[in-house]
């Protein structure tokens, strides 16, 4: 029996939420290219209801989501202790999500409340670690504007909100990626939302998945700090059998459609924030990687620079990914719980057979 490596190409279930069929990313049938400037709230509605909202529904939904961008004081108090620990922010987030699932009012937590809490908690972790006060959402602003305000402490310009909106829309879902599939496996046992989300955060943390964005920026910093030629860096890493972070994708062998859009945002914001040198370096690495390996950049390659230009520390980049992807995780958990059955595959046993305990013990 020839097994597909890492379930490559194996269809494990059906979904109405999103698709990467023919390497085109669609949300409920709409190509991502057409949704890239749609308001994040509208895309969340689409993922949760598999239809677009009317103008009135969108207005009400935005208001609802923003009203949920708040955490009980007791949660903030407990989070403050956890967030101050020296562990990686994704480890802090993992514990925080678990904590969110243990508060008094957790039975009332539905997807809008959970999304609001997740965004607020992620921003709060950043603020607490930076010894800054935790901010409060403004009910007159949208989700993206509030989210930037909550983590940065400053009201962003409309241009910056539009850029971050696109980043959030592009990350919102991606069918059965590793973290979403993990969430669905947990959901298939009928576990609660927070258990599923905690597991999803764990899967996202790894550098082959969401953890790649932090590593991308580390690579850029290393090359600039050491003054190494990017080509020499790539050759050296690959000669050591290491992967170049932010390149390659299980589904997109001819380029990640999200990276194409993000590249332009990275170029623009890098220019506006005096980070052109980083973008130029990314272009050099991209060209050389294509020449050497025919691999294309993935979604994490450009977000690394975009997040840096938003003033974020590289260790928080994967939390940003989690903030955006929570919308998709929630859609998939709901779908799995409503329509799916227990996910329990089988394995091919390749260990020893026909052993006998007594006989082996006597021989010892
Ligand atoms: N750098 C160097 N070589 C690479 C890279 C890379 N980034 N990606 C793939 N390759 C090579 C592999 O070494 C392998 O070579 P081989 O056939 O000679 O052994 C070949 O390309 C196929 O790679 P696989 O890892 O088998 O392909 P797979 O589909 O399993 O991997 C993955 C996809 C895990 C994303 C891979 O490309 C990778 O590790 N990339 C770097 C990490 C990264 O950027 N992850 C983020 C992905 S996007 C996301 O999750 C949001």
Boltz pocket constraint, residues with backbone or C-beta under 6 A from the ligand:
constraints:
  - pocket:
      binder: B
      contacts: [[A, 6], [A, 207], [A, 208], [A, 209], [A, 210], [A, 212], [A, 238], [A, 242], [A, 243], [A, 244], [A, 245], [A, 246], [A, 247], [A, 248], [A, 249], [A, 250], [A, 251], [A, 293], [A, 295], [A, 298], [A, 299], [A, 300]]
      max_distance: 6.0
